[in-house]
């Protein structure tokens, strides 16, 4: 009894130590992971800030280029106005001024043509073009970005001015395009490994994405769900690229997400490993116990067999000596009892055969056997719904179970009280309740009473209930447990047996 109390205390102590170690490990691991996660989150924030600054830079650059393009347009328009003034009648007073305007254009490519697109003059072209020839398709495409400015005199179209972006502006435009491309590249393929989706102004069509598997964006539902998830984590960044509004959605990096779930996953893996290790250890321990039980049972049966055989020989000898028949009869009863005990131990050491037996007959036989060997103050009653209840049983072993339970009940009642054996027959299961009026069992000991060595008697090995459970659960595939108990009022043990050896779970 003290052994199992100490065992329970040790289990509790080890559980507390394991929880303390696990809790400490989780705490320190969580702290470390949190630091790493904070660092990763800082990277994401720095990346977002950098993107915002690059957006501002791109927007400023775009505005700057718009201003340059506007300025060049104004200069061409001024060139047109100067040309118109030169063609007018009243220009003598400002002739030098207008000539300076026209000659002052030293970088904008311009072609001056007649109203029929016959080249009159050209300036700032990479390759000179012949005069007095009509502009070909190649020139029209080259200078087709902007509509030509019309030079009119007294409402009549006289000349046209074709122009295009200056060489400096075109070079800067290439730089601008490279800047935009590098911006998009940095957003999509970023060093912080941030999952990114760039959408159009409607926030429904994906322009580009990075650090996300394409399989996660192969349907409108998935796209909508992913964008909603991203928006819940971070506010999308709005950018204007090539005069088109776009939105940059982003979320925590995959590494950051892993770091967040790492402690829980680690503890889960450790818990699963410990659980599997416990099952393996427990299975190994039970296998050892089974081998021990089988070995002890076989040895006990062997040791009892030899003296039993000798006693049978002595009985035959007593019969030849004409000893009193009553004495011989009593000795024969005791030897028969020894043979039954020997058979029981031999059955435990092997896989016993189960036969369909009327349960009520076995209960009556066992009750009668105990009733004849106990005080008249002990009453044993049997209640059954049916006269015949057939259950697969091994008779010698099952009789041993009932006798053990009845003897324990008598000991608990201290030789005086009532024992009720109640049989309840269901479709697939039979319940046998053995109820006494003894001193009861504390609730904390409901399972301990079946452990080998547990006993409340001064004299006893504490093997009775352990053997009982083994016979019911291992050999009959049933269940035995303390159904209920009240201190100083009594205890009810319940046995559950299958009416057929099926896969039904008890």
MARSE-670036 format. One record per atom (N, C-alpha, C): x, y, z. Coordinates in steps of 0.05 Angstrom, whole numbers, plus 32768, in hexadecimal, padded with zeros to 4 digits. Layout:
XYZ ...
//
This chain:
80117FE88000 800080008000 801180198000 802680198011 803880308012 804880327FF8 804D801B7FEC 805C801B7FD2 804D802B7FBD 803280277FBB 802380357FA7 801E80527FAE 801D80587FC7 801B80747FCF 803480837FC8 804B80767FCD 806580827FC6 806780847FA7 805D80707F9A 805E80707F7D 804E80887F71 8036808C7F7D 802680A37F74 803380BD7F79 804080BF7F91 804E80D87F98 806680DD7F86 807480C77F7F 808A80CA7F6C 808180D27F50 806A80C77F48 805F80CE7F2E 805880EC7F2E 804B80F57F43 804381117F45 805C81237F45 8071811A7F55 808981297F56 8097812B7F3B 809881157F2D 80A581147F12 809581257EFE 807A81247F01 806A81357EEF 806F81527EF3 8071815A7F0D 807681767F14 8092817E7F09 80A6816D7F0D 80C181737F03 80C081757EE4 80B281627ED7 80B081637EBA 80A3817D7EB0 808D81847EBF 807F819D7EB7 809181B57EBC 80A081B57ED2 80B281CB7ED7 80C881CD7EC2 80D481B67EBB 80E881B67EA6 80DC81BF7E8B 80C581B47E85 80B881BB7E6B 80B081D87E6B 80A581E27E82 809E81FE7E83 80B582117E81 80CB820A7E8F 80E4821A7E8D 80EF821A7E71 80F082027E64 80FA82007E49 80E982117E36 80CE820E7E3A 80BC821D7E29 80BF823B7E2D 80C382447E46 80C682607E4D 80DF826C7E3F 80F6825E7E44 810F82697E39 811082667E1A 810582507E10 8104824D7DF2 80F282637DE7 80DB82687DF4 80C9827C7DEB 80D682987DEB 80E6829D7E00 80F482B77E02 810882BA7DEB 811782A57DE6 812A82A57DD0 811C82A97DB5 810782997DB2 80F8829B7D99 80EB82B77D95 80E282C27DAC 80D682DD7DAB 80EB82F27DA2 810382EF7DAC 811883017DA4 811E82FF7D86 812082E67D7D 812482E27D60 810D82EC7D50 80F582E77D5A 80DD82F17D4C 80DC830F7D4B 80E4831C7D62 80E5833A7D62 80F983447D4E 811083367D4C 8124833F7D39 8119833C7D1C 810C83257D18 810083207CFD 80EA83357CF7 80DB833C7D0C 80C6834F7D08 80D2836B7D02 80E883717D0F 80F6838B7D09 80FE838C7CEC 810983757CE2 811183747CC6 80F9837A7CB4 80E2836E7CBA 80CA83727CAA 80C283907CAB 80C4839C7CC3 80BC83B87CC6 80D083CA7CB7 80EA83C37CB9 80FE83D37CAA 80F983D17C8C 80F383B87C83 80EC83B47C67 80D483C47C5F 80BF83C47C6F 80A783D47C69 80AD83F27C68 80BE83FB7C7B 80C584177C7B 80D6841E7C62 80E8840C7C5B 80F884107C43 80E784117C2A 80D384007C29 80C184007C12 80B1841A7C11 80A884237C28 809A843D7C29 80AC84537C1F 80C584537C27 80D884687C1E 80DD84667C01 80E0844D7BF7 80E4844A7BDA 80CC84527BCB 80B4844D7BD6 809B84567BC9 809C84757BC6 80A484827BDC 80A5849F7BDB 80BA84A97BC7 80D1849B7BC6 80E684A27BB3 80DC849E7B96 80CE84877B91 80C484827B76 80AF84977B6F 809E849E7B81 808984B27B7C 809684CD7B76 80A984D47B86 80B784EE7B82 80C584EE7B67 80D284D87B61 80E084D67B47 80CC84D87B30 80B584CA7B33 80A184CB7B1E 809784E87B1A 809284F67B31 808985127B30 809E85237B22 80B8851E7B29 80CD852D7B1D 80CE85297AFE 80CA85107AF6 80CA850B7AD9 80B285187ACC 809B85187AD9 808485257ACE 808985437ACB 8097854F7ADE 809D856C7ADC 80B185717AC5 80C5855F7AC2 80D885627AAB 80C985607A91 80B7854C7A8F 80A885497A76 809785617A71 808B856C7A87 807B85857A84 808B859D7A7B 80A3859F7A86 80B485B57A7F 80BD85B37A61 80C3859B7A58 80CA85977A3D 80B3859E7A2A 809B85977A33 8083859E7A23 808085BC7A21 808485C97A38 808185E67A38 809685F37A25 80AF85E97A25 80C485F47A14 80BD85F079F7 80B185D979F0 80A985D579D4 809285E779CD 807F85EB79E0 806985FE79DA 8074861A79D6 8088862279E7 8095863C79E4 80A3863E79C9 80AF862879C0 80BC862779A6 80A7862C7990 808F861F7994 807A86237981 807086407980 806D864C7997 806486687998 8078867A798B 809286757990 80A786867983 80A686837965 80A1866A795C 80A08665793F 808886747933 807186737941 805986817938 805E86A07936 806D86AA794B 807286C7794B 808586CF7934 809786BD792E 80AA86C37918 809B86C378FD 808686B478FB 807686B378E2 806286CA78E0 805E86D878F6 804B86EE78F6 8056870778E9 8046871B78E3 804F873478D6 805E874678E9 805587477902 8060875A7915 8074874C7928 808D87497920 80A0873A792F 80BB87487931 80BE875F7924 80D8876C7922 80E38774793D 80D1877D794F 80DB87877969 80E68771797A 80DA87587977 80E287427989 80F1872C797A 80FC87327964 8108871E7953 811E870F7962 8130871E796E 81478711797D 813D86FF7993 8128870879A1 811D86F879B7 811386DD79AE 810486DD7998 80F886C4798E 810D86B27982 812186BF7975 813786AF796A 814786A17980 814A86AF7996 815886A379AE 8148868B79B9 812E868E79BA 811D867779C4 8121865F79B2 812086647998 8122864D7985 813E86417987 815286527987 816E86477987 8176863D79A3 8167864579B7 816E863D79D3 8167862079D9 8158861279C8 815285F679CC 816985E579C3 817885DB79D6 819085CC79CF 818F85AF79D8 817785A579E1 8177858979EA 815C857B79E3 8147858979DC 812D857C79D5 812D857679B7 812B855C79AF 812A85567992 811085617986 811385717970 80FC857E7964 80FE857B7945 80E885767938 80E78577791B 80D1858A7913 80D8859E7903 80C485B178F9 80BD85A978DD 80A385A578D8 8099859D78BE 808385B078B4 807E85AD789B 806785BB7890 804D85AE7899 803785BA7890 801E85AD7897 801A8592788B 802A858C7875 802885727868 803F85607872 804B85667888 806185567895 807A85557884 807F856A7874 8098856C7866 80AD85797879 80C3856D787C 80D785767890 80E285917886 80E185A57899 80EC85BF7894 810785C278A1 810885BA78BB 812185BA78CA 811F85A778E2 813685A178EE 813785907906 814E85987917 814B85947931 8161859A7944 816285837959 817B85807964 8180856E797A 817985507974 817B8549795B 8177852D7954 8192851E7954 81918505795A 81AA84F57959 81B584F3793D 81A384F1792A 81AA84EF790E 819A850378FE 81A9851378EE 819C852878DE 818A851B78C9 8173852878C4 8160851E78B0 815F85337899 815D85297881 815C853C786A 8143854E786A 814785657860 81318579785F 812185747845 810A85817845 80F88581782E 80EF85647826 80EF8552783A 80E585377835 80CF8532784A 80BC85217842 80A6851B7854 80AF8508786A 80A5850C7882 80AC84FB7899 80A284DE7894 80B484CB7897 80AC84AF7893 809F84A378AC 8096848B78A9 8088847D78BF 809A847A78D7 80B3847578D2 80C6847078E8 80C8848978FA 80CA84A178ED 80CC84BA78FB 80B284C0790A 809C84BB78FC 808284C07909 807E84AF7922 808884957921 80868484793A 8099848F794F 80B184977947 80C584A1795A 80BC84BA7968 80AE84CC7959 80A484E57965 808684E4796B 807C84CC796D 805F84C97971 805584C8798D 806884CA79A1 805F84C979BD 804D84E179C4 805484F879B9 8045851179BE 8038851B79A4 8021852679A7 80148532798F 8024854A7986 8027854D796B 803785647961 8028857E7966 80388593796C 802D85AE7970 802985BC7955 801285C87951 800B85D57938 801285F37939 802185FC7925 802786197922 80148625790D 800486387917 7FEF86447906 7FF586627902 7FED866B78EB 7FEE868878E6 7FD4869078DA 7FC786A278E9 7FAD86AC78E1 7F99869578DE 7F9B868278F0 7F89866B78F0 7F8F865578DD 7FA4865978CD 7FAB864578B9 7FC3863578C2 7FC1861A78C0 7FD7860978C8 7FED860B78B4 8004861478BE 801C861778AD 8031860278B2 803685FD78CB 804C85EA78D2 804485D878EA 805385C378ED 805085B17904 806B85AE7912 806A85AB792C 808385A6793C 8080858B7949 809185787940 8093855E794D 80AA855E7961 80A585517978 80BA8550798C 80B88536799C 80CD853079AA 80CD851879BB 80DE851F79D4 80DF850C79E7 80EE851179FF 810C851579F9 811885267A08 8135852B7A04 814585127A0B 815D85117A01 816E84FA7A07 817384F77A25 8177850E7A33 817B850D7A50 816285027A5E 814B850C7A55 813285027A61 812E84E47A5C 813484DB7A44 813284BE7A3E 814484AD7A4F 815D84B77A53 816F84A87A64 816684A77A81 815C84BF7A8A 815184BF7AA5 813884AD7AA8 812984AB7A92 8112849A7A92 811A847C7A95 813084757A88 813A845A7A8B 814284547AA8 814F84697AB4 815684667AD0 813E84637AE1 812984737ADB 811084717AE9 810384557AE7 8103844B7ACF 80F884307ACB 8108841B7ADA 8122841D7ADA 8133840B7AE9 812D840D7B07 812884267B10 8122842A7B2C 8108841C7B34 80F4841F7B22 80DA84127B27 80DD83F47B27 80EC83E97B14 80F083CC7B12 80FF83C27B2B 811383D07B33 812283C87B4B 811183CA7B64 80FF83DE7B64 80EC83E17B7A 80D983C87B7C 80CE83C17B65 80BC83AA7B64 80CB83907B6C 80E4838E7B61 80F483777B68 80FA83757B85 8100838C7B91 8106838C7BAE 80EE83867BBE 80D7838F7BB5 80BE83897BC3 80B7836B7BC2 80B983607BAA 80B083447BA6 80C583307BB0 80DF83357BA9 80F483237BB2 810483337BC6 80FC83317BDF 810883427BF4 811A83327C06 812D833F7C12 814183327C23 813483297C3D 811E83357C45 8111832E7C5E 80FE83167C5B 80FD830B7C42 80EC82F37C3D 80CF82F87C44 80C683117C3F 80AA83187C45 809883107C2F 808383007C34 806F82FA7C1F 806183137C16 806283187BFB 805783327BF0 8045832C7BD9 802F833C7BD7 801E833B7BC0 801983587BB7 801E835E7B9E 801883797B93 7FFF83777B82 7FEA83877B88 7FD183877B79 7FCD83A17B6A 7FB983A07B59 7FB283B97B4B 7FA183CB7B5D 7F9683E17B52 7F8783F47B62 7F6E83E87B6D 7F6383D37B60 7F4A83C77B6A 7F4F83B37B80 7F6883AD7B85 7F7083997B9A 7F65837D7B95 7F6083777B7C 7F56835C7B75 7F69834E7B62 7F76835D7B51 7F8883507B3D 7FA583527B46 7FB3833B7B46 7FCF833A7B4F 7FE183427B38 7FF283567B3E 800683607B2B 801F834F7B2D 8027834A7B46 803F833A7B4B 803E83307B68 804F831C7B6E 805083117B89 806B83047B8D 807283007BA7 808C82F47BAD 808B82E67BC8 809C82D17BCC 809E82C17BE4 808382B47BEB 807382AE7BD7 805A82A07BDA 8058828C7BC3 804F82747BCA 804B825F7BB6 803482667BA4 803882627B8A 802282687B77 800982587B7B 800D82407B87 7FF6822F7B8D 7FE3823B7BA2 7FEE824E7BB1 7FDD825B7BC6 7FCD82727BBA 7FD282787BA0 7FC4828E7B94 7FB782867B79 7FAE826D7B78 7FA482637B5E 7F8682657B5C 7F7982737B6F 7F5C82777B6C 7F5582927B7A 7F3E829D7B71 7F3682B77B7C 7F3182B67B9A 7F26829F7BA3 7F20829C7BC0 7F3A829C7BD0 7F4E828D7BC6 7F68828D7BD4 7F7582A87BD5 7F7382B77BBE 7F7F82D27BBD 7F7182E47BD0 7F5782E37BD0 7F4782F57BE3 7F4E82EE7C00 7F4F82D57C06 7F5582CC7C21 7F7182D57C2A 7F8582D27C17 7FA082D97C1E 7FA382F77C21 7F9783077C10 7F9883247C12 7F8B832E7C2C 7F7583217C33 7F6783287C4C 7F7983227C64 7F86830B7C63 7F9983047C79 7FB083177C7B 7FBB831F7C64 7FD283327C64 7FC9834D7C6E 7FB183567C66 7FA883707C6E 7FA383707C8C 7F9B83597C98 7F9683587CB5 7FB0835B7CC4 7FC783547CB8 7FE183567CC5 7FEE83727CC1 7FEC837C7CA8 7FFA83957CA2 7FE983A57C8E 7FE983BF7C91 7FDB83D17C7F 7FEA83D07C64 7FDB83CB7C4D 7FE883CB7C33 7FF583E67C2D 800C83E67C1E 801A83FE7C16 801084057BFA 8008841F7BF6 7FFE84287BDC 801584357BCD 8018842C7BB4 802D84387BA3 802184407B88 802D84537B7B 8025845B7B60 803C84567B4D 803884437B3B 804D843B7B27 8042843F7B0B 8050844F7AFB 804784547AE0 802A845E7ADF 802484717AF2 800A847E7AF4 7FF4846A7AFB 7FFB84537B06 7FE7843F7B0F 7FEB843A7B2D 7FD4843B7B3B 7FD484367B58 7FD684187B5D 7FE984107B6D 7FEB83F47B74 7FEE83F27B93 7FE883DA7B9D 7FE983D67BBA 7FFB83BE7BC0 800D83C37BD4 802083AE7BDD 801683A27BF7 800E83897BF5 800583797C0D 801D83697C17 802183687C30 803683577C3C 802E834D7C57 803C83387C60 8036832B7C7A 805183237C86 804F83187C9E 8067830E7CAC 807582F97C9B 808F82FA7C9D 809F82E67C8E 809A82CA7C98 80A082B77C87 809D829B7C8E 80AD82937CA6 80C5829E7CA8 80D682997CBF 80CA82A47CD9 80BE82BB7CD7 80B182C77CEF 809982B67CF7 808A82AD7CE3 8073829C7CE9 807C82827CF7 809282767CEC 809D825E7CF8 80A682637D15 80B382797D1A 80BD827F7D35 80A682827D48 8090828D7D3F 807882907D50 806D82767D5A 806D82627D47 806182487D4E 807682347D57 808F823B7D57 80A582287D5E 80A1821C7D7A 809D822D7D8F 809B82217DAA 8085820C7DAC 806E82137DA2 805782007DA4 805D81E67D95 806981E97D7D 806F81D17D6D 808481C07D7C 809881CE7D87 80AD81C07D96 80A281B07DAD 809181BD7DBD 808581B07DD4 807481987DCB 8065819C7DB5 805481877DAB 8064816F7DA2 807B81747D95 808C815E7D8C 8097814F7DA4 80A0815E7DB8 80AB81527DD1 809681417DDF 807D814D7DE0 8067813F7DED 806081257DDF 806081267DC4 805A810E7DB5 806F80F97DB9 808981027DB8 809F80F07DBC 809D80E37DD8 809880F37DED 809680E87E08 807F80D57E0A 806880DC7DFC 805180CA7DFD 805780AF7DF0 806480B07DD9 806C80977DCC 808080877DDC 809380967DE9 80A780887DFA 8099807B7E12 8085808A7E1D 8076807F7E34 806780657E2B 805A80677E14 804B804F7E0A 805D80387E06 8075803D7DFA 808880287DF6 8092801C7E10 8098802E7E23 80A280247E3D 808C80157E4C 8073801F7E4B 805D80137E58 80577FF77E4C 80597FF67E31 80547FDD7E24 80697FC87E2B 80827FD17E2C 80987FC07E34 80957FB67E51 808D7FC97E62 80897FC17E7E 80737FAD7E81 805D7FB17E72 80467F9E7E74 804E7F837E69 805E7F837E54 80687F6A7E49 80797F5B7E5D 808A7F697E6B 809A7F5D7E80 80897F527E97 80747F627E9E 80627F587EB3 80537F3F7EAA 804B7F3F7E91 803D7F277E87 804E7F0F7E88 80687F127E7F 807A7EFC7E80 807F7EF27E9D 80807F067EAF 80847EFF7ECC 806C7EEF7ED6 80537EFA7ECF 803B7EEC7ED9 803B7ECF7ECE 80407ECD7EB4 803F7EB27EA7 80537EA07EB4 806C7EAA7EB8 80817E997EC4 807A7E917EE1 806F7EA37EF1 80687E9D7F0C 80517E897F0D 803D7E8D7EFB 80267E7B7EFA 802E7E5F7EF3 803F7E5D7EDE 80487E427ED6 80587E347EEC 806A7E447EF9 807A7E387F0E 80697E307F26 80557E417F2D 80437E3A7F43 80337E207F3D 80287E1F7F24 801A7E077F1C 802B7DEE7F1D 80457DF17F15 80577DDB7F16 805D7DD27F33 80627DE67F44 80687DE07F60 80507DD37F6E 80387DDC7F67 80207DD07F74 801A7DB47F69 80227DB07F50 801C7D967F43 80297D7F7F51 80427D827F59 80517D6C7F66 80447D627F80 80407D747F94 80347D6B7FAD 80177D617FA9 80097D6D7F95 7FED7D647F90 7FED7D477F87 80007D417F75 80027D257F6B 80087D127F82 801A7D1B7F94 80217D0A7FAC 80097D067FBE 7FF97D1C7FC2 7FE17D197FD3 7FCD7D067FC7 7FCA7D077FAD 7FB87CF37FA0 7FC17CD77FA5 7FDB7CD37FA4 7FE67CB87FA9 7FE17CB07FC6 7FE47CC37FD9 7FDF7CBE7FF5 7FC27CB77FFA 7FB07CC47FEC 7F937CBE7FEF 7F8D7CA17FE7 7F997C997FD1 7F967C7D7FC9 7FA17C6A7FDE 7FB87C727FEA 7FC47C617FFE 7FB27C608017 7FA67C77801E 7F937C788035 7F7B7C668031 7F727C668018 7F5B7C558011 7F617C378015 7F7A7C30800E 7F837C148012 7F867C0D8030 7F8C7C218040 7F907C1D805D 7F757C1D806C 7F5F7C20805D 7F447C208069 7F417C37807E 7F4C7C4F8077 7F487C668088 7F2C7C708086 7F227C7E809A 7F077C88809B 7F007C978081 7EEA7C8F8074 7EE27C9A8059 7EDD7CB8805B 7ED37CC18071 7ECC7CDE8074 7EE67CEE8073 7EFB7CE4807F 7F157CF2807F 7F207CF28062 7F1E7CDB8055 7F287CDA803A 7F187CED8028 7EFE7CEF802C 7EED7D01801C 7EF67D1E801F 7EFB7D268038 7F037D42803D 7F1F7D488030 7F317D338032 7F4B7D378026 7F487D3A8008 7F367D297FFC 7F327D2A7FDF 7F277D467FD7 7F167D527FE8 7F0B7D6C7FE2 7F227D817FE1 7F347D7F7FF5 7F4A7D927FF6 7F5D7D8E7FDE 7F627D757FD7 7F747D6F7FC1 7F677D797FA7 7F4C7D757FA5 7F3E7D7F7F8D 7F417D9E7F8B 7F407DAA7FA3 7F437DC77FA3 7F5F7DCF7F9A 7F737DC07FA2 7F8E7DC57F99 7F917DC17F7B 7F827DAD7F71 7F837DA87F54 7F777DC07F45 7F617DCB7F50 7F557DE27F44 7F687DFA7F43 7F757DFE7F5A 7F887E157F5C 7F9F7E117F49 7FA97DF87F47 7FBF7DF27F34 7FB67DF77F17 7F9D7DEF7F11 7F937DF37EF6 7F907E117EF0 7F887E217F04 7F857E3E7F00 7FA07E4A7EFA 7FB47E437F09 7FCF7E4E7F03 7FD97E457EE8 7FD37E2C7EE1 7FDC7E237EC6 7FCE7E327EB0 7FB47E397EB5 7FA57E487EA1 7FB17E647E9D 7FBA7E717EB3 7FC67E8B7EB2 7FDF7E8B7EA1 7FED7E757EA3 80067E727E94 80037E6B7E77 7FEA7E697E6E 7FE57E627E52 7FCD7E717E48 7FC77E707E2E 7FAF7E7E7E24 7F977E6B7E27 7F857E717E3B 7F6F7E5F7E41 7F597E607E2C 7F4C7E4A7E28 7F357E487E15 7F1C7E537E22 7F0C7E627E13 7EF37E6D7E1E 7EDC7E5E7E11 7ECA7E557E23 7EB27E467E1A 7E997E567E22 7E847E537E12 7E6B7E617E18 7E5E7E527E2F 7E5D7E607E46 7E547E547E5F 7E3D7E657E6B 7E2A7E577E78 7E157E667E86 7E217E747E9F 7E237E8E7E9E 7E307E9E7EB3 7E237E9A7ECE 7E087E977ECE 7DFA7E947EE8 7E027E7B7EF7 7E087E657EE8 7E107E4D7EF5 7E2B7E507F03 7E3E7E5E7EF5 7E597E627F01 7E577E737F1A 7E467E887F18 7E437E9A7F30 7E377E8B7F47 7E237E7A7F42 7E177E6A7F57 7E2B7E577F64 7E3B7E4A7F53 7E4F7E377F5D 7E647E457F6F 7E6D7E5C7F65 7E827E6B7F74 7E767E767F8E 7E5D7E807F8D 7E507E8B7FA5 7E4C7E757FB9 7E447E5E7FB0 7E3F7E487FC2 7E597E3F7FD0 7E6E7E3E7FC0 7E887E367FCB 7E917E497FE2 7E8E7E637FDD 7E967E777FF1 7E837E778008 7E697E748002 7E557E748018 7E5A7E5D802C 7E627E468022 7E687E2F8034 7E817E338044 7E927E46803D 7EAB7E4A804B 7EAD7E658059 7E967E71805D 7E957E8B806B 7E807E8A8081 7E7F7E9F8090 7E6D7EA180A7 7E507EA2809E 7E3E7E9980AF 7E227E9B80A9 7E187EB780A9 7E287ECA80B4 7E207EE680B4 7E247EF38099 7E307EE58087 7E357EEF806C 7E1F7EE58059 7E117EF7804D 7DFC7EEF803A 7E057EF5801D 7E027EE1800C 7E0A7EE57FF0 7DF17EE17FDF 7DE97EF67FD0 7DD17EF57FBF 7DD97EF97FA2 7DCB7EEA7F91 7DD07EEC7F74 7DB67EF57F66 7DB87F0B7F56 7DA17F167F48 7DA87F167F2A 7D977F0A7F19 7D9D7F097EFD 7D827F0E7EEE 7D847F1D7ED8 7D6C7F227EC8 7D627F087EBA 7D747EF77EB2 7D6D7EDE7EA4 7D797EC67EB3 7D6D7EAF7EAF 7D787E977EBC 7D917E8D7EAE 7D937E927E95 7DAA7E8A7E85 7DB67EA27E77 7DCF7EA77E7D 7DDE7EBC7E6F 7DF97EAF7E66 7DFB7EAB7E4C 7E137E9D7E42 7E297EB17E3A 7E417EAC7E44 7E577EBE7E40 7E707EAC7E3B 7E837EB47E29 7E9B7EA57E25 7EAD7EA77E3E 7EB17E907E4B 7EC07E907E65 7ED47E797E66 7EE97E7D7E76 7EFA7E677E7E 7EF27E627E9C 7EE47E4C7EA0 7ED77E477EBA 7EEA7E487ED2 7F017E3A7ED2 7F127E3B7EE9 7F1C7E577EF0 7F237E667EDB 7F2D7E817EE0 7F177E947EE9 7F007E927EDC 7EEA7EA47EE4 7EE07E9E7F00 7EDF7E847F08 7ED87E7D7F23 7EEC7E8A7F37 7F057E8A7F2F 7F1A7E967F40 7F147EB47F45 7F0C7EC17F2F 7F057EDE7F31 7EEF7EE37F45 7ED97ED47F42 7EC27ED87F53 7EC97ED17F70 7ED87EBC7F74 7EE07EB57F8F 7EF27ECA7F9C 7F047ED57F8D 7F157EEB7F97 7F057F037FA0 7EF27F0B7F8E 7EE17F227F94 7ED07F1D7FAD 7EC47F057FAF 7EB37EFF7FC6 7EC37EFE7FE0 7EDC7EF27FDE 7EED7EF17FF6 7EF57F0D7FFF 7EFC7F1E7FEC 7F037F3A7FF3 7EEB7F497FFF 7ED37F437FF5 7EBB7F507FFF 7EB67F47801C 7EBA7F2D8022 7EB67F23803D 7ECB7F2F8050 7EE47F318047 7EF87F3E8057 7EF27F5B805D 7EE77F698048 7EE07F86804C 7EC97F89805F 7EB77F758060 7EA07F768073 7EA77F6B808E 7EC07F618090 7EC97F5580AA 7EB77F3F80B3 7EAF7F2D809F 7EA07F1580A5 7E837F1980AA 7E787F3080A5 7E5B7F3480AA 7E507F498096 7E3B7F418087 7E2F7F548074 7E227F46805D 7E1B7F558048 7E0D7F4A8031 7E1D7F508018 7E1E7F3B8007 7E2B7F3E7FED 7E167F397FD8 7E127F4C7FC5 7DFF7F497FAF 7E0E7F467F95 7E077F307F87 7E137F2C7F6C 7DFC7F327F58 7DFF7F477F48 7DEA7F4F7F36 7DF37F4C7F1A 7DE47F3C7F0A 7DEB7F387EEE 7DD87F487EDC 7DE47F597ECB 7DD47F6A7EB8 7DDB7F617E9C 7DC77F587E8D 7DCB7F4D7E72 7DC37F627E5D 7DD67F6A7E4D 7DD17F7C7E37 7DD67F6E7E1C 7DD27F7C7E07 7DD37F6F7DEC 7DEE7F627DE7 7E047F707DEC 7E1E7F667DE6 7E307F637DFF 7E277F6E7E15 7E387F6E7E2D 7E287F657E45 7E367F577E57 7E2A7F4F7E71 7E3A7F5D7E87 7E2B7F697E9A 7E387F767EB1 7E327F667ECA 7E487F617EDA 7E457F537EF3 7E4E7F667F09 7E3C7F6F7F1A 7E427F817F30 7E437F717F4A 7E597F737F58 7E5C7F657F72 7E5E7F7B7F87 7E487F7D7F97 7E457F937FAA 7E467F887FC6 7E577F957FD7 7E587F8C7FF3 7E517FA38005 7E507F9E801F 7E497FB28033 7E617FB68046 7E797FB6803A 7E917FB88049 7E9A7FD5804F 7EB37FD88055 7EBE7FF2805E 7EC480058047 7EC27FFD802E 7EC5800F8017 7EE28014800F 7EE580217FF9 7EFF80277FED 7F0080457FE7 7F1580537FF0 7F1780707FE8 7F1980737FCA 7F0D80887FBF 7F0C808C7FA3 7F28808D7F96 7F3C80977FA5 7F5780997F9B 7F64807E7F97 7F5880697FA2 7F63804E7FA1 7F54803C7F8D 7F4180477F7E 7F3180367F6C 7F4280267F59 7F5880327F4F 7F6A80247F3C 7F8180167F4A 7F8980217F61 7FA080167F6F 7F9A7FFA7F7A 7F817FF47F81 7F7A7FDA7F8C 7F817FC37F79 7F837FC97F5F 7F897FB47F4C 7FA77FB07F47 7FB77FC17F54 7FD47FBF7F50 7FDF7FA77F60 7FF37F997F55 7FFF7F837F64 800C7F8C7F7E 80077F7E7F93 80137F857FAD 80037F987FBE 7FED7FA47FB3 7FDD7FB67FC3 7FCA7FA57FD5 7FCC7FAA7FEF 7FBA7F9C8002 7FB77FAD801B 7F9F7FAA8028 7F9A7FB78041 7F9B7FA38059 7FA17F8A8051 7FA27F758066 7FBE7F738072 7FBF7F6B808B 7FD97F668097 7FE77F4E808B 7FD67F3B8083 7FE17F238076 7FD57F21805A 7FE47F228047 7FDA7F21802B 7FEF7F2A8018 7FEE7F1F8000 80027F267FEC 7FF97F3D7FDA 7FDF7F437FDA 7FD47F587FC9 7FD47F507FAB 7FD07F367FA6 7FD07F2D7F8A 7FB47F257F80 7FA07F237F92 7F857F1A7F8B 7F787F2A7F76 7F757F457F7A 7F687F567F67 7F797F5A7F4E 7F937F587F51 7FA57F5B7F3A 7FA17F437F27 7F9F7F2B7F33 7F997F137F23 7F7D7F147F17 7F6B7F1F7F27 7F4F7F217F1D 7F4E7F327F04 7F5A7F4A7F06 7F5A7F5C7EEE 7F677F4E7ED6 7F7E7F417EDB 7F8C7F347EC5 7F7A7F1F7EB8 7F6C7F0F7EC8 7F5B7EFA7EBD 7F447F067EAC 7F387F1B7EB7 7F217F287EA9 7F2B7F367E8F 7F407F477E92 7F477F587E7B 7F597F4B7E67 7F6B7F3A7E70 7F7E7F2D7E5D 7F737F147E50 7F657F047E60 7F5B7EEB7E56 7F3F7EEB7E4C 7F2D7EFB7E59 7F117EFD7E51 7F0B7F167E41 7F1F7F287E3D 7F1C7F417E2E 7F057F527E39 7F027F517E53 7EED7F617E60 7EF87F787E70 7EE87F837E82 7EF17F997E93 7EE77F947EB0 7EF87F9C7EC3 7EF17F9B7EDF 7EFA7FB57EEC 7EE97FC07EFC 7EEF7FDA7F09 7EDD7FDE7F21 7EE57FF17F31 7ED47FF97F48 7EBE800B7F3E 7EA680027F3E 7E9080127F34 7E8980297F47 7E8880227F61 7E8280367F75 7E8A802C7F90 7E8F803F7FA3 7E9680377FBE 7E91804E7FD1 7E8880487FE9 7E84805C7FFE 7E9180518017 7EA080628024 7EAD8059803D 7E9880518051 7E9D8039805D 7E8C802D8072 7E7080268068 7E6C8026804D 7E52801E8042 7E558007802E 7E6B80068020 7E6E7FEF800E 7E7A7FF77FF4 7E807FE27FE4 7E8D7FE57FCA 7E807FD47FB5 7E7F7FDE7F9D 7E747FCF7F86 7E8A7FCC7F71 7E927FB27F6B 7EA47FAC7F55 7E937FA47F3D 7E9A7FAE7F26 7E8B7FA77F0D 7E9E7F987EFA 7E937F817EF0 7EA17F727EDA 7E907F757EC1 7E9D7F7D7EAB 7E8F7F7F7E91 7E9B7F6A7E7F 7E8A7F587E74 7E927F437E62 7E837F447E48 7E907F3E7E32 7E837F3D7E18 7E747F227E16 7E5C7F237E0A 7E4D7F0B7E06 7E587EFB7DEF 7E677F097DDD 7E767EFB7DC8 7E907F0A7DC5 7EA57EFB7DBC 7EBF7F077DBA 7EC17F187DA0 7EB47F307DA1 7EB47F427D8A 7EC67F5A7D90 7EC67F6C7D7C 7ED77F847D7F 7ECB7F9A7D8F 7EB47F957D9C 7EA77FAA7DAC 7EB97FB37DC3 7EBA7FCE7DC7 7ECB7FD97DDC 7EBB7FDC7DF5 7EC77FD27E0C 7EB97FD47E25 7EC07FED7E34 
//
